[in-house]
Amino acid sequence: MKKLANFSIKLTLTLFLVLFITSCNNKPAKDTESTNDKPAFDLNTAKTEIEAANKAYSDFFAAKDSVGLANLYSEEGKFMMNGAPAIIGRPSIQSTFYGFMNSDFTNLDLTTIDVWGVKNLVTEEGTYTLYSGDKVADEGKYLVLWVKENGKWLLHRDIFNSDMPIE
């Protein structure tokens, strides 16, 4: 009988201790979390949005819309190409693309290979093909650092280089 009483006391103390420890958890249960909480960052969603921005980029290029294309860059965006200093800021980027668009270049295809990053800063690795009419004028690879501003992904650092041999 004494053993049963000791067992009951030990069981009661153990249950009390477990209840005490679990009640000390300050984290709210999932069903009590605010519905105003923002969803967690999703890299697949970011990739989809970046691919859509790349489509707009190609469309602006084909339409010879240098203003629309420049607006895909952040205010402090940099466009960095072979053999030239970095082109900094939307007005300079717009002017550079105006020159490209008034040359023989007609279309630009962009293909995303991979993206990685965090909530407001994502790096994209991809390939490009630049056309003059139906002829491939250049093809190569690029890295773009994207920033999210006002809910929109913008090119912040854009660097590329050609895979074609130097002539």
N, C-alpha and C positions, 0 to 999 in steps of 0.2 A: 504494500500500500504506500509506503514511504517513497519507493522508487517511482510509482505513478505520480505522486505529488511533485517530486523533483522534475520529472519529465514534463509535466504540465507547466510548471514555472519556467523551465528552460524554453519550451515551445512558445509560451506567451511572450517572454523577453525577446526571443528571436523574431517573432512576428512584429513586435513593437519596433525593434531596430530596423527591420526591412521597411516598414511603413514610414518610419522617421526619415530614413535615407532617401526613399523615393519622393517624399513630400518636399525635400530640400531642392529638388530640380526646378530651377527658375524658368526653364525653357517652356514656352507655351505649347500645348498640343497642336498638331497640324490643323485640326478642325477649328481651333480658336484663332488662327493667324488672320491678320487683317486681309481683306480682299483688295486693299490698295497696294499691297506689296508688289513690286515689279518682278516680272519673271526673271529667272536666272539667265545669264548670257548663254546663248546657243550658237556655237560656231557654225553649224550647218545653216542656220538662218542668215548669219552674217555672210556666208559664202554665196547663198542665193541672192542676197541683196547686192553684193559686189558683182556677181555675174550680170545682174540686171543693169548696174551702173556701167559695166563694160559694154553691154549692148547699146546703151545710150551713147557711150563714147564713140563706138563704131558708126552709129547712125549720124551723130553730129559730124564726124569726119567725112562720111560719104555725102552729107548735105552741104558740106563746106561751111558749117556753122561754127566759126572759131569762138564766138562768144559763149554759145551753149557748151562747147567743149571745155573752155576755160572755167566755167562755173561748176564743173565737176571736181575742180581742185579746191583745196582749202585756201584761205586768204594768204597764208604763208607757204603755199605749195611750192615745190621745186620739181622741175622737169630737167632730168640729167641725161644727156645723150653723148655718144662718142664724139670726141674731137671738139668739144665746145664747153665753155663754162656753164655752170648750173643756171638755169633760167628761173628766176625767183618771183613769185607773186602772180596773181591772176592777170593783171594787165600785160605783163611780159610774156606769160604763157599764151595768152590770147593773140598777141602780136606774132609770136613764133609760129603758132598754128595757122594764122592767116597766111603767112608765107608758104608753109607746106601746102595748104589747100589751093593756093594759086600756082602750084607747080603741076607736074604730071601725075601726082599721086591721087588715086581715085577711091580706094577702099582700104580698110584696115580690119583684119580679123584678130580678135583676142581670145585666147583660150586659157582658162584658169586650170592650173595643175594642182595646187594645194593652197590652203590658207591656214594660218595659225595666229593666235593672239589672245587678247583679253577684251573685256567689255567695250572699250572705246578706242582700241588700237589693234589693228589686224594687219598682218603681212600677207601679201598674195604673191605666189610664184606662178608665172605663166609663160606662154609663148605668143608670138605675134607673127602675122604675115601682112606685109604692106604691098599693095598692088598699084601698078600703073596700067590702067586699062585692065585687060585680062592677064597681063604678065606680072609675075612675082618680081617686085622691085627689091624687096628685102624680107628676110625672116630671121627671127632670133628669139631671145628670152628676155624676161623682165622680172623685176621685183618692185612691188608697190607697197608702200606703207600707207594704210588707210586710217583716217581718224573719223570718229562719229561726232558730228556737230549738228545740233538741233534735230536729232533723230535720223540723220542722213549720212551715209558713208561718203567721204570725200577723199580724193587722192591727196596725200600730203608729201610724199617723196616718191618719185617715179623715175626709175633708172632702168635702162635697157642696153643691150648690145647685140650686134648682128652675129649670126652664125655663118654668114656668107664670107667667102675668102676676100681678102683685100686685093684689089686689082691695081 
